[in-house]
Amino acid sequence: MRYRRVIAPGATFFFTLVTEQRRPLLREPETVALLLAAVEKVRSRHPFEVDAYVILPDHLHAIWTLPEGDADFSTRWRLIKEAFTRAYVKAHGNLDRSESRRAKGEQAVWQRRFWEHAIRDDTDFARHVDYIHINPVKHGLTTAARDWPHSSFGDWVARGNYNESWGSDEMPKLPEWVGQE
């Protein structure tokens, strides 16, 4: 199967990455810290802006803006996944792997693929940021976006983009594709 990725230098993208078999590997704050350290390590060598993010026990969503003239988000995600996997295995040991993964020398931390969406305009951006921040509520992990510690929601509140109680009284209108996650 051939995957077609959008090539758009300097563009903004929404991403979803999922752990292998949806294992809740990212449920502990120490493990989330390993992931965030991997992101920062890659950002130091391959810059990009993290516009918004949320890390849940078995998946994450992020919006990135790439530098002018640079469209290579795939390499960045590969490097992040590799750095996190090395740190995770060092801290927790190897996970059970399928024969296919063992034969290829792969760990069983991440699903092999990830999903990306090129952000089209300001409305599309805002809808995806809302989706990211309401995701812990959507999955029943908390009753308010402000209560989930592993997201950029607090940064957006501090900048005045959200009221701290946003999403705690009623579910905001979400994009039509939401049921596909």
PyMOL commands that set and color helices and strands:
alter all, ss='L'
color gray80, all
select helices_A, chain A and resi 20-22+29-45+73-92+99-103+122-138+145-147+153-158+178-180
alter helices_A, ss='H'
color red, helices_A
select strands_A, chain A and resi 12-18+49-55+59-65+115-118
alter strands_A, ss='S'
color yellow, strands_A
deselect
rebuild
show_as cartoon
